[in-house]
Amino acid sequence: MTTLSELTGDYVLDTTRTRVGFVARHAMATRVRGQFDEFEGSAHFDGDDPSKSSVRLTIQAKSIKTRDQRRDDHLRGTFPDTDHHPTLVFTSTTVRQLTDTGFRVTGDLAIRGVTKPVTVDFELTGAENDPRGGTRVNFKGGVTIDRNHWGVNWNAATRLLVSAKVTLELDITAIRRT
């Protein structure tokens, strides 16, 4: 692939090669890293006019993993409240091209029944033909959010022990639909 125009098309996330992760400071000294293991997403990319592009990502809240089973069980009940809010959803509203390979995607992020706008900067890190003849694209991006904006603050100790700022890390691989 040599031009963005050649990448125009509809894509689905390759969930085996995509990582949806997060980092939060704990007790203001250490960092807790985690990820969501179950998600799906789609995108339309218009290489001639990136402003006509769009993205949607749906994350299964119960799939949160931090490599500590007790913490994961606690987070499932208190953070996304998976019984009442089983998914986290991002739907883009605008896409802007910043550089040859840089894009700013603004959209609505819904967590715990609260929807707020967020803006994520992405870098196109690669594009290739896969062994089956399809086209794969790779994007890397991230954004820091304040969990309090989505009502993720379940007690006074949480305010003291866990930073309100959470960095979302996205390492995306998507496959063009044929």
Secondary structure by P-SEA (a helix, b strand, c coil): cccccccbbbbbbccccccccccccccccbbbbbbbccccbbbbbccccccccbbbbbbcccccccccaaaaaaaaacccccccccbbbbbbcccccccccbbbbbbbbbcccbbbbbbbbbbbcccccccccbbbbbbbcbbbbcccccccccccccccccccbbbbbbbbbbbbcc
